Amino acid sequence: MKINSDIFRAYDIRGIYPEEINENAAYLIGRAYVKFLGKKN
């Protein structure tokens, strides 16, 4: 799924449901965020 980069703002994520953001997009964004943070020891 391709996510429109226009939904990302400086401090939040905004989009029209379900055209711009939906359950799948939220899931993918969450996974990417976890991967970005990485594992801390």
C-alpha positions, -999 to +999 in steps of 0.1 A: +000+000+000+013+035-009+007+061+018+002+097+007+031+117+023+008+148+026-008+133+057+024+138+077+026+171+095+053+185+117+037+172+149+009+149+138-007+128+111-039+140+094-059+125+067-094+119+054-108+085+064-109+062+045-095+079+014-061+090+028-058+070+060-074+038+070-067+008+093-040-006+071-022+027+068-024+032+106-009-003+110+019+003+086+027+037+101+028+020+136+052-007+123+075+019+107+075+039+140+086+009+160+113+000+135+125+036+135+128+036+173+146+003+173+155-020+201+170-005+232+192-026+255 
